[in-house]
Amino acid sequence: MRNPEFFLGASPEHARIAPDQLLILLDHVRCAAFELPFQDGESFGAEDLGELLAYLQQEGVLHREGGRWHWTADSYPANACRCARLPRATSW
């Protein structure tokens, strides 16, 4: 890092992230699925969700029924969404 004082002295409210970065996108999709089921063929921004939803089903947090993807995990997904836990290379 060239100017650590600039970065470390800034408010975390002004951090910049790439919302289409896979780990961040998965967290957003988890939180959205908790609120409302996704429909087959639905997109999230510019992202086609088919592969992401299938992955989350394999992870045991989504269930597909009747063309809809429902949240099935006992946990509240927003509790696990923390930018600070992402590896440095993916956060900046």
N, C-alpha and C positions, 0 to 999 in steps of 0.2 A: 504494500500500500504506500503510495507516494506522500499523502498528506493525512496521516492518521488523526491529527488534531482536528482537522476539518470534519472528518467522518465521526469520530468519537465525541466531538463536542456538539454535534447536531442533535436536535430533538428527534426521538424515534418516530414522531408523528410525520416527519418529512422523509422517511425512508422510501426508496424506490424499489419496486419489485416487478417482475414480469409475470402478469397473471396467467399467462399460458404456459408457464414453466410447469412441468408435469406434477411435481409434488404439491405445488400450490393449487393447481387446477383440481387435483384429486381431492384436496381438502374442501375446496369450494363445492364440488359435486357431492361429496358426502353430506355437507351441511344442507345443500339444496334438497337432496333426496330425503333427508330427515323431515323437512318442512312439507314437501309434496312429492308424490311419486312422479317419476319421469315416464313419458310415453315412448314407445318404440319410435325411432326415427327423429326424435327430438334433438335439438342442438343446444349447446350451452355457449353462448357467444358465437364464435366462428368454429367451435370444435364439434365434430361429430362424436356423439357419446357412446356409440355401440361398443367399442373396445373397452372404454373406461368402465361402463356399467357391467360388462361381462367380467372384467377383472374384479370389481367390487363384489360381484356375486360369488366369485371363487374365494374371495377373502371372507365371505360369510356375513357381510353387512347388508347386502341387497338380495331381494327375492323377486324373480320375474314371474308374473301371473297375468294372463289376459292382455299381453302387450304393454303392461305397466311394470315399473321397477319400484318396489316398496322397500323402505328402510326396515331392517329386521333386527339390528343389533340392539342390545340393552343400553348401550352408552349414548351419551349426548355428544355428537361429533365435534361441536364447536369447542368443547373442552380440550380436544387434542390439537387444535389449530393454533400453532404458535410459530411465528416467523423466526423467532430466536432459536428454534430447534432445527432449522434447516441448515444444511452444510453451507459454509461460506461461499463456495463457488456457485451455488444455486441462488443465493440471496442477492447478489450484487451483479 
